[in-house]
Amino acid sequence: MLAAVLAGLNGILEGFRITSIDPQAGGNQIMFLAVAAAVIGGTPLTGGSGTIVSGLLGATVLGILSDGFTLIGINAFTFNIILAAAILAAMIFNIHIGRIRRKGGK
């Protein structure tokens, strides 16, 4: 019940933020950033689970990258390409770590 209340509150806040209640008005950028933060934080896309702390760490890294690229002067389209490369690198790293753990390595 708490999750439903918080999801409803988030929907209301998003409606105010984008000044529309049309589901297509917000775009997919927020979802892309959420998935990127989870993957960079260590949640595998192949299944499994992540932790709240790792998601927070991924979101922090993503925020620092976004602010840093804005200060450098990199535009949004280039940032999305760099973000996609970071997601790919994080996925490869997660798969590699998973293989090491299954073999019983350190």
C-alpha positions as CSV (number, residue, x, y, z in Angstrom):
1,M,0.0,0.0,0.0
2,L,2.9,2.3,0.7
3,A,4.4,1.7,-2.7
4,A,1.0,2.5,-4.4
5,V,0.7,5.8,-2.4
6,L,4.3,6.8,-3.3
7,A,3.8,5.8,-7.0
8,G,0.6,8.0,-7.1
9,L,2.5,10.9,-5.5
10,N,5.3,10.4,-8.0
11,G,2.7,10.5,-10.9
12,I,1.3,13.8,-9.6
13,L,4.7,15.3,-9.2
14,E,5.7,14.2,-12.7
15,G,2.5,15.7,-14.1
16,F,3.4,19.1,-12.5
17,R,7.0,18.8,-13.7
18,I,6.1,18.3,-17.4
19,T,2.8,20.3,-17.1
20,S,0.8,17.5,-18.7
21,I,-0.9,14.3,-17.7
22,D,-0.5,12.7,-21.1
23,P,1.5,9.5,-20.8
24,Q,3.4,10.2,-24.0
25,A,4.4,13.8,-23.0
26,G,7.3,12.9,-20.7
27,G,9.3,11.0,-23.3
28,N,11.5,8.0,-22.6
29,Q,14.5,9.8,-21.3
30,I,13.6,9.3,-17.6
31,M,13.2,5.6,-18.1
32,F,16.5,5.4,-20.0
33,L,18.3,7.2,-17.2
34,A,16.7,4.9,-14.5
35,V,17.8,1.8,-16.3
36,A,21.2,3.2,-16.8
37,A,21.5,4.0,-13.1
38,A,20.5,0.5,-12.2
39,V,22.9,-1.2,-14.6
40,I,25.8,1.1,-13.7
41,G,25.0,0.4,-10.1
42,G,25.4,-3.4,-10.7
43,T,22.0,-4.8,-11.4
44,P,22.2,-7.3,-14.2
45,L,19.8,-7.0,-17.1
46,T,19.9,-10.8,-17.5
47,G,18.0,-11.3,-14.3
48,G,18.9,-11.2,-10.7
49,S,18.6,-8.5,-8.1
50,G,20.3,-5.3,-7.1
51,T,20.4,-3.4,-3.9
52,I,19.1,0.0,-3.1
53,V,22.6,1.2,-2.3
54,S,24.0,0.0,-5.7
55,G,21.1,1.8,-7.4
56,L,21.9,5.0,-5.4
57,L,25.5,4.6,-6.3
58,G,24.7,4.2,-10.0
59,A,22.4,7.3,-9.9
60,T,25.1,9.3,-8.2
61,V,27.7,8.3,-10.9
62,L,25.2,9.1,-13.6
63,G,24.4,12.5,-12.0
64,I,28.1,13.4,-11.7
65,L,28.7,12.4,-15.4
66,S,25.7,14.4,-16.5
67,D,26.8,17.5,-14.6
68,G,30.4,17.1,-15.7
69,F,29.5,16.7,-19.4
70,T,27.3,19.8,-19.1
71,L,30.2,21.8,-17.7
72,I,32.5,20.6,-20.4
73,G,30.0,21.5,-23.1
74,I,29.1,18.1,-24.5
75,N,25.6,18.2,-26.0
76,A,22.7,15.8,-25.0
77,F,22.9,13.6,-28.1
78,T,26.6,12.9,-27.4
79,F,25.8,12.3,-23.8
80,N,23.3,9.6,-24.7
81,I,25.9,7.8,-26.9
82,I,28.4,7.9,-24.0
83,L,25.7,6.7,-21.6
84,A,24.9,3.8,-23.9
85,A,28.6,2.9,-24.0
86,A,28.7,3.0,-20.2
87,I,25.6,0.7,-20.0
88,L,27.3,-1.7,-22.3
89,A,30.6,-1.6,-20.3
90,A,28.7,-2.1,-17.1
91,M,26.8,-5.1,-18.6
92,I,30.0,-6.7,-19.8
93,F,31.6,-6.1,-16.3
94,N,28.5,-7.6,-14.6
95,I,28.6,-10.7,-16.8
96,H,32.4,-11.1,-16.2
97,I,31.9,-10.8,-12.4
98,G,29.0,-13.3,-12.5
99,R,31.2,-15.9,-14.3
100,I,34.0,-15.4,-11.7
101,R,31.5,-15.9,-8.9
102,R,30.0,-19.1,-10.4
103,K,33.5,-20.6,-10.8
104,G,34.2,-19.8,-7.1
105,G,36.9,-17.3,-7.8
106,K,37.7,-14.2,-5.9
